[in-house]
Amino acid sequence: MNKAWTDSPEFFALMRQSSLLQTCLAAWPRRGKTLLEINCGKGLFLPLLWECGFDVTGTEIIPELRAMAVENIGSKAEVEAAADDHLPFDNDSFDWAILHVSATRDAAKLETAVSEALRVAAGGLAVTFWNLTSLTYAVYRLSGRKTFWPTPAYRWWSIQSMLKNFRAGRLTSFTTLVGPPGIWGKRCQTVLCDTCLRFLPLGAWGIIRLDISPPGFVTPLPLYSGQRGLHPPEPALEYRRGHAISRGNGEKTA
């Protein structure tokens, strides 16, 4: 691997993103489980997800990026041509899904993409994005927009609020790459900040994981009958020719 690349802030950022992705997905079982990576781009995370034990499938709408993703993952996974707002899969086709929301700033299209991801994922969804509420973006604005900043980006709270409105399950959020890109290659400083501030929306790159809740359970009435104020159910009465017959104990009453 090229040393100039491995020493670059971009490579360091990729390593921190990969580390955060593993931390975020640690709660998901993986043996025999399927995972869909939506908007997989060049497929930089596909080998990592495969090595983590998932049966991986990727989608990418741009042909050039899709070709690079196929080259990166080889025969270990399929990479399909699909838009994030119209996935060619049946409901609950995968156990888990990852959606990289880096293709559009249109709120309606983004919500449709999230809805599609939830449709095909039976167990959970992780949404990744560049974070406008980060310290990195604040430095970018203060520097007169002269430093590096990936676009498009989103406000952490807007992604959190949108996912919460689906009411599909519990949310957990993570961020990484705290501080300006100028220190991203200085591993000690950045790793320390990332470790301490991982659960705060201050990092440049964020993930919000949605663990889909199973259907609710209804407690049978007999389990409540012993509580104060509730009476045990009484036997039903069947009326025949002016007589009431109890179905519970067979006793007849006129």
Number of C-alpha atoms within 10 A of each C-alpha: 5 6 7 8 11 13 12 12 17 14 15 20 19 14 13 21 20 16 13 22 22 14 11 18 18 11 10 14 14 18 10 9 15 19 24 27 24 26 24 23 24 19 23 15 20 27 16 17 21 17 12 15 15 21 20 25 21 26 24 23 17 14 11 11 16 22 15 15 25 19 12 17 21 13 9 15 17 17 25 17 16 17 16 24 16 12 17 14 14 10 13 14 15 23 21 29 28 26 23 20 21 17 16 13 13 8 12 10 14 19 16 14 21 23 16 19 30 25 17 22 23 20 21 25 29 24 21 22 23 25 27 23 17 25 18 24 26 16 17 17 13 11 10 8 12 10 15 12 18 11 14 14 20 19 15 24 13 11 21 18 10 14 22 14 8 12 12 17 16 13 17 13 19 22 30 30 28 28 21 20 22 11 14 21 18 13 13 10 13 22 18 12 17 21 13 11 17 20 15 15 23 26 27 27 26 30 27 21 24 24 19 18 13 10 7 6 6 6 8 8 11 12 9 13 13 11 10 7 7 11 11 12 9 9 12 11 15 11 13 9 6 8 12 15 18 16 13 10 8 10 9 13 11 9
